[in-house]
Amino acid sequence: MEGEINDKALKELEAGMTIKIDGKMYRTLPAKAVAISEPDFLPERNPPVRFRKQIPTSWLSLSLIEGKNRQVRKMTAAVGFPTLRLIRQSIHRFSLEKMENGRVEEVAKLDFYNRLELR
């Protein structure tokens, strides 16, 4: 069912779904799923994502409040729209949007805890 993502798939992603994690069935927590246009700030991927002339590509923003192993890939595959490219934009209050690919930034321990609200 690759192609343009539909409202049914978005609602399934938002409601939470059952996926397999470490061989056990797991019910994900509700998420926020929104169809978006392709971001204009992305560098070309090397190697490139597979190209299929006859099949449109969908982009979506998926906001989770948990992070199980390969969760996004498993969720999108379960609704019939497998993930071809995954771009993390933020982790809680840490925005990664303006960071260059491969760049590493060190965060002071106190700043880290303050942003996560773990004081």
Secondary structure, DSSP 8 states (H G I E B T S, - for coil): --SS--HHHHHHHHH--EEEETTEEEE----EEEEE---SS----SS-----TTS---EEEEE-S---TTHHHHHHHHTT---S-----EETTEE-TTS-TT------HHHHHHHHT--
